[in-house]
Amino acid sequence: MHNNNADLKNVRVRFAPSPTGSLHLGNTRTAIFNWLFARHTGGKFILRIEDTDKERSTPESVNVIMESLKWLGLDWDEGPDAGGDFGPYYQMQRLDKYKKYIDILIKRNMAYPCFCAPERLAEMRHQMQKQKLPPRYDGKCKNLSKEEIECLTSQGIKHVLRFRVPYTGVTEFNDLVHGKICIDNSVLDDFVIVKSNAGPTYNFACVVDDIEMKITHIIRGDDHISNTPKQIAIYKALCCNSPEFAHIPLILGHDKAKLSKRHGAASPLEYRDMGYLPQVLVNFLTLLGWAPGDNREIMSGDELIESFSIEKINDRNAVFDSQKLDWMNGVYIRKMPLEELVDIALEELKKAELIKDTEEVDVNKISKIVGLIQERLKKFSEIPQLINYFFDKPVYEEKPVRKFLKKDGVSQMLQELCKVIEEEEPFDIETLESAVREFIEKKGLKPGDVIHPIRVALTGRAASPPIFDVMEILGKQTCLKRIRRFCIY
């Protein structure tokens, strides 16, 4: 493969999102791969905002993109709010730079004005599709004389600028993921590089920016392979060397279709709000299509940086597995210091209105509660649902109530058990367990005949942390009140 040590000096990569919405998981992984490659090689990671779509680009989207990258820990060396020697880092602030390169292409007869009306172009495409031909420009304005161009311009007819594609030969490039890719130039089109509103198009603007910003490697999604021959043609027309290209395969849903919202695909900030850790999302997305070569799955940011190389990117599509993401998040949560998890739990409990901002919180009690569920937790958003019965009346699930509390003799047994519980002091785990097990033995019952009804009476559900821990935290009066609800007097 191409990446020898000489090629990895002065690496400069860029992540260049369009601010027309939130980041999705595909371009989030692209950002991660670029960042890891820059950090691994000691190079530069540049953030560039490609905002030439004026109708759809918004400052709010820029903010969301930047907030997402910062939450993930993907710091950029150059870009908005970081500065750099090759700015500005918004395309709409770089229009003067594009003009310089447009003039070069016109001078070299590699670009020409096209005055065709949108209606004509639409009809032309329609006719080509009917003939089962790939829709492409028919070249009507390709050889207009200087006088014809001046005449049409003086009439105020709007025009675009098209790039003059060489239709013979092939465009060949070595993709660092897929190997050699060859595309016959006859399938290309004289594509638009400047729109009728004088704004640059994507394929032109990104080439100019990559030249000006001295980008050495372009790591992006497979969906850009079709753009690459067009961009290489522009590099050649400008007598500039193209960067190295690495196209990353798609992320697919569990049904092997392209990942979309119906698969639960979401932005990084939505995953943050669902209770995932940023380092987990980075770890998980990096392993979608890349592997360290030693079967490791849990890797810190430093380990990912140390191991990352483009050669290890798989050339096949990756499948998004939400269950594996949950598992990985759970592994990270189990490794967290309890104090850190308690702080997060407090915020989740406030969001769920189980405690109030103004409330005097017993941190020691919450620490005990959170300690009971840390091993079971997969994401922070589960915290309120798992422990709500410690702060509010239980919501009794119908099935366990019917199974464990409505059996013959259970009410009478619980009434007798309450008398035992009422007398216990101190009301701690050891004392309670000893008393209840003695009660079980004296009555000649199986442990489940007593433990399960207690659990459902106290928590409303069939599963909970160890029941004697739960009883100690709830306290004697709360335990008695909840159990007596199911007693006969």
C-alpha positions as CSV (number, residue, x, y, z in Angstrom):
1,M,0.0,0.0,0.0
2,H,1.0,3.6,-0.4
3,N,1.5,4.9,3.1
4,N,5.2,4.6,3.8
5,N,6.9,6.8,6.3
6,A,8.0,9.4,3.7
7,D,4.4,9.9,2.7
8,L,3.2,10.4,6.3
9,K,5.3,13.5,6.9
10,N,3.3,16.7,7.2
11,V,-0.1,15.0,6.9
12,R,-3.0,17.4,6.6
13,V,-6.5,16.0,6.6
14,R,-9.9,17.7,6.7
15,F,-13.4,17.1,7.7
16,A,-15.7,19.2,5.6
17,P,-19.4,18.9,6.6
18,S,-22.2,20.8,4.9
19,P,-24.2,22.7,7.6
20,T,-27.6,21.6,6.4
21,G,-28.5,19.5,9.4
22,S,-26.9,17.4,12.2
23,L,-24.0,15.0,11.8
24,H,-25.2,11.5,11.1
25,L,-23.2,8.3,12.1
26,G,-21.6,7.9,8.7
27,N,-20.0,11.3,8.6
28,T,-19.3,11.2,12.3
29,R,-17.1,8.1,11.6
30,T,-15.5,9.9,8.7
31,A,-14.5,12.7,11.1
32,I,-13.2,10.2,13.6
33,F,-11.0,8.4,11.0
34,N,-9.6,11.7,9.8
35,W,-8.9,12.8,13.4
36,L,-7.2,9.5,14.3
37,F,-5.1,9.5,11.2
38,A,-3.9,13.1,11.9
39,R,-3.2,12.3,15.6
40,H,-1.4,9.0,14.7
41,T,0.9,10.7,12.2
42,G,1.4,13.9,14.1
43,G,-0.4,15.7,11.3
44,K,-3.1,18.4,11.3
45,F,-6.8,17.9,11.5
46,I,-8.7,20.7,9.8
47,L,-12.4,21.5,10.1
48,R,-13.9,23.3,7.1
49,I,-17.5,24.3,6.7
50,E,-18.8,23.7,3.2
51,D,-21.7,26.2,3.2
52,T,-22.2,26.9,-0.5
53,D,-25.8,25.6,-0.3
54,K,-27.1,29.0,0.9
55,E,-30.7,28.0,1.0
56,R,-30.2,25.0,3.4
57,S,-27.1,26.0,5.3
58,T,-27.8,27.5,8.8
59,P,-25.7,28.8,11.7
60,E,-27.6,26.5,14.0
61,S,-26.3,23.5,12.0
62,V,-22.7,24.8,12.3
63,N,-23.2,25.0,16.1
64,V,-24.6,21.5,16.3
65,I,-21.7,20.1,14.2
66,M,-19.1,21.9,16.3
67,E,-20.8,20.9,19.6
68,S,-20.9,17.2,18.4
69,L,-17.2,17.1,17.5
70,K,-16.2,18.8,20.8
71,W,-18.4,16.3,22.8
72,L,-16.7,13.4,21.0
73,G,-13.3,14.9,21.8
74,L,-12.3,15.5,18.2
75,D,-10.4,18.7,18.5
76,W,-9.3,20.5,15.3
77,D,-6.0,22.2,14.7
78,E,-7.4,24.7,12.2
79,G,-10.9,25.8,11.5
80,P,-13.7,28.0,12.8
81,D,-12.9,29.4,16.2
82,A,-9.4,27.9,16.0
83,G,-7.9,30.0,13.2
84,G,-5.0,28.9,11.0
85,D,-2.8,30.0,8.2
86,F,-5.2,28.8,5.4
87,G,-8.5,30.4,6.3
88,P,-11.2,31.5,6.2
89,Y,-12.7,28.1,7.0
90,Y,-16.2,28.8,5.7
91,Q,-16.5,28.4,1.9
92,M,-18.8,31.4,1.5
93,Q,-16.0,33.5,2.9
94,R,-13.6,32.2,0.2
95,L,-15.3,33.4,-3.0
96,D,-12.3,35.6,-4.0
97,K,-10.1,32.5,-3.9
98,Y,-12.4,30.5,-6.2
99,K,-12.5,33.4,-8.7
100,K,-8.7,33.2,-9.1
101,Y,-8.9,29.5,-10.1
102,I,-12.0,30.1,-12.4
103,D,-9.9,32.6,-14.3
104,I,-7.1,30.1,-14.7
105,L,-9.5,27.4,-16.1
106,I,-11.2,29.9,-18.5
107,K,-7.8,31.1,-19.7
108,R,-6.7,27.5,-20.3
109,N,-10.0,26.8,-22.2
110,M,-11.0,24.2,-19.6
111,A,-14.2,26.0,-18.6
112,Y,-17.0,27.5,-20.7
113,P,-20.3,29.4,-20.0
114,C,-23.5,27.4,-20.6
115,F,-26.7,29.5,-21.3
116,C,-29.1,26.5,-21.5
117,A,-32.4,27.1,-19.7
118,P,-33.3,24.7,-16.9
119,E,-36.3,23.5,-18.9
120,R,-34.1,22.5,-21.8
121,L,-31.8,20.6,-19.6
122,A,-34.7,18.8,-17.9
123,E,-36.1,17.7,-21.3
124,M,-32.7,16.6,-22.5
125,R,-32.3,14.4,-19.4
126,H,-35.8,13.0,-19.8
127,Q,-35.1,12.0,-23.4
128,M,-31.8,10.4,-22.5
129,Q,-33.4,8.4,-19.7
130,K,-36.1,7.3,-22.2
131,Q,-33.3,6.0,-24.4
132,K,-31.7,4.3,-21.3
133,L,-28.6,6.5,-21.7
134,P,-26.9,8.1,-18.7
135,P,-28.2,11.7,-18.4
136,R,-25.4,14.1,-19.4
137,Y,-25.0,17.5,-20.9
138,D,-25.1,17.4,-24.8
139,G,-22.5,20.1,-25.2
140,K,-24.7,22.6,-27.0
141,C,-22.8,25.6,-25.5
142,K,-19.4,23.9,-25.6
143,N,-18.1,25.7,-28.7
144,L,-19.8,29.1,-28.6
145,S,-17.7,31.8,-30.2
146,K,-16.5,34.8,-28.2
147,E,-19.0,37.0,-30.0
148,E,-21.9,34.6,-29.3
149,I,-21.0,34.5,-25.6
150,E,-20.9,38.4,-25.5
151,C,-24.2,38.6,-27.3
152,L,-26.0,36.2,-24.9
153,T,-24.4,37.8,-21.9
154,S,-25.5,41.3,-23.0
155,Q,-29.1,40.1,-23.2
156,G,-28.9,39.3,-19.5
157,I,-29.4,35.5,-20.0
158,K,-28.3,33.6,-16.9
159,H,-25.5,31.1,-17.3
160,V,-23.5,28.6,-15.4
161,L,-19.8,27.7,-15.9
162,R,-19.1,24.1,-17.0
163,F,-15.8,22.2,-16.8
164,R,-14.6,20.8,-20.1
165,V,-14.1,17.1,-19.4
166,P,-11.6,15.1,-21.5
167,Y,-13.8,12.3,-22.9
168,T,-11.0,10.1,-24.0
169,G,-8.9,7.8,-22.0
170,V,-9.4,6.7,-18.4
171,T,-9.0,8.3,-15.0
172,E,-7.0,6.0,-12.7
173,F,-6.2,6.5,-9.1
174,N,-4.9,4.3,-6.2
175,D,-7.5,4.3,-3.5
176,L,-5.8,3.6,-0.1
177,V,-8.8,1.4,0.9
178,H,-9.9,-0.2,-2.4
179,G,-6.7,-0.3,-4.4
180,K,-6.6,0.7,-8.0
181,I,-9.8,2.3,-9.4
182,C,-10.2,3.0,-13.1
183,I,-13.1,5.1,-14.6
184,D,-13.6,5.5,-18.3
185,N,-13.7,9.2,-19.1
186,S,-16.5,8.6,-21.7
187,V,-19.0,8.2,-18.8
188,L,-18.2,11.7,-17.4
189,D,-20.1,14.9,-18.0
190,D,-19.2,18.5,-18.6
191,F,-20.3,19.3,-15.0
192,V,-21.1,22.7,-13.6
193,I,-18.4,24.3,-11.5
194,V,-20.1,27.8,-11.0
195,K,-23.8,28.1,-10.6
196,S,-25.9,30.9,-12.2
197,N,-25.8,32.8,-8.9
198,A,-22.0,32.8,-9.2
199,G,-21.6,30.4,-6.3
200,P,-19.1,27.5,-6.7
201,T,-20.3,24.0,-6.8
202,Y,-19.1,21.3,-4.4
203,N,-16.7,19.5,-6.9
204,F,-14.9,22.7,-7.8
205,A,-14.9,24.5,-4.4
206,C,-13.5,21.5,-2.5
207,V,-10.7,21.0,-5.0
208,V,-9.7,24.7,-4.7
209,D,-9.9,24.5,-0.9
210,D,-7.9,21.3,-0.7
211,I,-5.2,22.8,-2.9
212,E,-5.1,26.1,-0.9
213,M,-5.1,24.2,2.5
214,K,-2.4,21.8,1.3
215,I,-4.5,18.7,2.1
216,T,-2.4,15.6,1.7
217,H,-5.1,12.8,2.3
218,I,-8.8,12.8,1.7
219,I,-10.6,10.3,3.8
220,R,-14.3,10.2,3.0
221,G,-17.3,7.9,2.3
222,D,-17.6,5.5,-0.6
223,D,-20.5,7.7,-2.0
224,H,-17.8,10.2,-3.1
225,I,-16.0,7.7,-5.4
226,S,-18.1,9.0,-8.3
227,N,-16.9,12.6,-7.6
228,T,-13.2,11.6,-7.6
229,P,-12.6,11.5,-11.4
230,K,-14.2,14.9,-11.8
231,Q,-12.0,16.3,-9.0
232,I,-8.9,14.7,-10.4
233,A,-9.7,16.3,-13.8
234,I,-9.8,19.7,-12.1
235,Y,-6.5,19.1,-10.3
236,K,-4.9,18.2,-13.7
237,A,-6.4,21.2,-15.4
238,L,-4.9,23.4,-12.7
239,C,-1.5,21.6,-12.9
240,C,-1.7,20.5,-9.3
241,N,-1.1,17.1,-7.7
242,S,-4.1,15.5,-6.2
243,P,-4.1,14.3,-2.6
244,E,-4.2,10.6,-1.7
245,F,-7.8,9.3,-1.6
246,A,-9.2,6.8,0.9
247,H,-12.9,5.9,0.5
248,I,-14.6,4.3,3.5
249,P,-17.4,1.7,2.9
250,L,-20.9,2.5,4.1
251,I,-22.4,1.7,7.5
252,L,-25.4,-0.6,7.0
253,G,-28.4,-1.4,9.2
254,H,-29.1,-4.8,10.6
255,D,-31.1,-5.6,7.4
256,K,-28.0,-4.7,5.3
257,A,-29.7,-1.6,3.9
258,K,-28.0,1.8,4.0
259,L,-28.2,3.1,7.6
260,S,-31.1,5.5,8.0
261,K,-33.5,6.9,10.6
262,R,-35.7,3.7,10.4
263,H,-32.7,1.9,11.9
264,G,-32.5,4.3,14.8
265,A,-29.6,6.2,13.2
266,A,-29.1,9.4,15.0
267,S,-26.6,12.3,15.6
268,P,-23.9,12.2,18.2
269,L,-25.8,14.6,20.4
270,E,-28.9,12.4,20.3
271,Y,-26.7,9.5,21.5
272,R,-25.4,11.8,24.3
273,D,-29.0,12.6,25.3
274,M,-29.8,8.8,25.3
275,G,-27.1,8.2,27.8
276,Y,-24.0,7.1,25.9
277,L,-20.4,8.1,26.7
278,P,-18.5,10.0,24.0
279,Q,-15.5,7.7,24.2
280,V,-17.8,4.7,23.7
281,L,-19.2,6.2,20.5
282,V,-15.7,6.9,19.2
283,N,-14.5,3.4,20.2
284,F,-17.6,1.8,18.6
285,L,-17.7,3.8,15.3
286,T,-13.9,3.3,14.8
287,L,-14.4,-0.5,14.9
288,L,-17.1,-0.2,12.2
289,G,-14.9,-1.0,9.2
290,W,-11.6,-0.8,11.0
291,A,-9.8,-3.3,13.3
292,P,-6.5,-3.1,15.2
293,G,-5.6,-6.6,14.1
294,D,-5.5,-8.2,17.6
295,N,-9.2,-8.7,18.3
296,R,-9.4,-5.9,20.9
297,E,-12.8,-4.3,21.2
298,I,-12.5,-2.0,24.2
299,M,-9.9,0.6,23.3
300,S,-9.1,4.0,24.8
301,G,-8.6,7.1,22.7
302,D,-4.8,6.8,23.1
303,E,-4.9,3.1,22.0
304,L,-7.0,4.0,19.0
305,I,-4.6,6.7,18.0
306,E,-1.6,4.5,18.4
307,S,-3.0,1.6,16.4
308,F,-4.8,3.5,13.6
309,S,-3.8,3.2,10.0
310,I,-5.6,3.5,6.7
311,E,-4.4,0.0,5.7
312,K,-6.5,-1.6,8.4
313,I,-9.8,-0.1,7.1
314,N,-11.9,-2.9,5.7
315,D,-13.1,-2.5,2.1
316,R,-16.5,-4.1,2.8
317,N,-19.5,-2.4,4.3
318,A,-19.9,-2.4,8.1
319,V,-23.1,-3.4,9.9
320,F,-24.4,-1.2,12.8
321,D,-25.2,-3.4,15.8
322,S,-27.1,-1.4,18.5
323,Q,-26.9,-4.3,21.0
324,K,-23.1,-4.2,20.7
325,L,-23.1,-0.5,21.3
326,D,-25.2,-1.0,24.5
327,W,-22.8,-3.7,25.6
328,M,-19.8,-1.5,25.0
329,N,-21.4,1.4,26.9
330,G,-22.1,-0.9,29.8
331,V,-18.5,-2.0,29.9
332,Y,-17.3,1.6,30.1
333,I,-20.0,2.4,32.8
334,R,-18.8,-0.5,35.0
335,K,-15.3,0.9,34.9
336,M,-16.4,4.4,35.9
337,P,-15.6,5.7,39.4
338,L,-18.8,5.6,41.4
339,E,-18.6,9.3,42.3
340,E,-18.6,10.2,38.6
341,L,-21.6,8.0,37.9
342,V,-23.5,9.5,40.9
343,D,-23.1,13.0,39.4
344,I,-24.5,11.7,36.2
345,A,-27.3,9.9,38.0
346,L,-28.3,13.1,39.8
347,E,-28.7,14.9,36.5
348,E,-30.8,12.0,35.1
349,L,-33.0,12.0,38.2
350,K,-33.6,15.7,37.9
351,K,-34.5,15.4,34.2
352,A,-37.0,12.7,35.2
353,E,-38.3,14.9,38.0
354,L,-37.7,12.3,40.6
355,I,-35.6,14.9,42.6
356,K,-35.8,18.6,42.3
357,D,-33.0,21.1,41.7
358,T,-33.8,22.8,45.0
359,E,-34.1,19.5,47.0
360,E,-31.6,18.7,49.7
361,V,-30.1,15.5,48.3
362,D,-28.7,12.7,50.4
363,V,-25.7,11.9,48.2
364,N,-24.7,9.0,50.4
365,K,-28.1,7.4,49.9
366,I,-27.9,8.0,46.1
367,S,-24.4,6.6,46.0
368,K,-25.7,3.3,47.6
369,I,-28.6,3.1,45.1
370,V,-26.4,3.8,42.1
371,G,-23.8,1.3,43.3
372,L,-26.6,-1.4,43.2
373,I,-27.3,-0.8,39.5
374,Q,-23.8,0.0,38.1
375,E,-23.2,-3.6,37.0
376,R,-26.6,-3.7,35.1
377,L,-26.5,-0.3,33.5
378,K,-26.1,0.0,29.8
379,K,-26.9,3.7,29.3
380,F,-27.5,6.6,31.6
381,S,-31.0,7.2,30.4
382,E,-32.0,3.9,32.1
383,I,-31.1,5.2,35.5
384,P,-34.5,6.7,36.5
385,Q,-36.5,3.7,35.3
386,L,-34.2,1.3,37.2
387,I,-34.4,3.1,40.5
388,N,-37.6,5.2,40.5
389,Y,-39.2,3.2,43.3
390,F,-36.5,4.5,45.8
391,F,-37.9,8.1,45.2
392,D,-41.6,7.5,44.4
393,K,-44.4,5.0,44.9
394,P,-43.8,1.8,42.9
395,V,-45.6,1.3,39.6
396,Y,-46.8,-2.3,40.1
397,E,-46.4,-4.5,37.1
398,E,-49.5,-6.7,36.6
399,K,-47.7,-10.0,35.8
400,P,-45.4,-10.2,38.9
401,V,-48.2,-9.0,41.2
402,R,-50.5,-11.8,39.9
403,K,-47.8,-14.4,40.0
404,F,-46.2,-13.6,43.4
405,L,-48.7,-11.6,45.5
406,K,-52.1,-13.0,44.6
407,K,-51.2,-16.6,45.4
408,D,-53.1,-18.3,48.2
409,G,-51.5,-17.7,51.6
410,V,-49.2,-14.9,50.5
411,S,-51.1,-12.1,52.2
412,Q,-51.2,-14.0,55.5
413,M,-47.5,-14.8,55.2
414,L,-46.6,-11.1,54.5
415,Q,-48.6,-10.0,57.5
416,E,-46.6,-12.3,59.8
417,L,-43.4,-11.2,58.1
418,C,-44.2,-7.5,58.9
419,K,-44.2,-8.4,62.6
420,V,-40.7,-9.7,62.3
421,I,-39.5,-6.8,60.2
422,E,-41.0,-4.3,62.7
423,E,-38.9,-5.6,65.5
424,E,-35.6,-5.7,63.7
425,E,-32.9,-3.3,64.9
426,P,-30.5,-2.2,63.5
427,F,-32.3,-2.1,60.1
428,D,-29.4,-3.2,58.0
429,I,-28.6,-5.8,55.4
430,E,-27.1,-8.4,57.7
431,T,-29.8,-8.2,60.4
432,L,-32.6,-8.2,57.8
433,E,-31.2,-11.2,55.9
434,S,-30.7,-13.2,59.0
435,A,-34.3,-12.4,60.3
436,V,-36.0,-13.2,57.0
437,R,-34.0,-16.4,56.4
438,E,-34.9,-17.5,60.0
439,F,-38.5,-16.8,59.2
440,I,-38.4,-18.8,56.0
441,E,-36.9,-21.8,57.9
442,K,-39.4,-21.6,60.7
443,K,-42.3,-21.6,58.3
444,G,-40.8,-24.4,56.2
445,L,-41.0,-22.3,53.1
446,K,-38.7,-22.1,50.0
447,P,-36.6,-18.8,49.9
448,G,-38.4,-17.8,46.6
449,D,-41.8,-18.1,48.4
450,V,-40.9,-15.1,50.5
451,I,-38.2,-13.2,48.6
452,H,-40.2,-12.8,45.4
453,P,-43.3,-11.4,47.1
454,I,-41.2,-9.0,49.2
455,R,-39.4,-7.8,46.0
456,V,-42.6,-7.2,44.1
457,A,-44.3,-5.5,47.1
458,L,-41.3,-3.1,47.6
459,T,-40.4,-2.4,43.9
460,G,-43.4,-3.2,41.8
461,R,-41.3,-5.5,39.6
462,A,-40.0,-9.0,39.4
463,A,-36.3,-8.0,39.1
464,S,-34.3,-5.7,41.3
465,P,-30.9,-5.4,43.0
466,P,-30.4,-7.6,46.1
467,I,-33.6,-7.2,48.1
468,F,-31.9,-6.8,51.5
469,D,-29.8,-3.9,50.1
470,V,-33.1,-2.4,48.8
471,M,-34.8,-2.8,52.2
472,E,-32.0,-1.1,54.0
473,I,-32.0,1.9,51.7
474,L,-35.8,2.2,51.7
475,G,-35.9,2.1,55.5
476,K,-38.2,0.3,57.9
477,Q,-41.3,2.5,57.7
478,T,-41.4,2.5,53.9
479,C,-40.9,-1.2,53.7
480,L,-43.7,-1.9,56.2
481,K,-46.1,0.5,54.4
482,R,-45.5,-1.1,51.0
483,I,-45.7,-4.7,52.2
484,R,-48.8,-4.1,54.3
485,R,-50.6,-2.9,51.2
486,F,-50.8,-6.7,50.3
487,C,-51.6,-8.0,53.8
488,I,-55.0,-9.1,55.2
489,Y,-56.0,-7.8,58.6
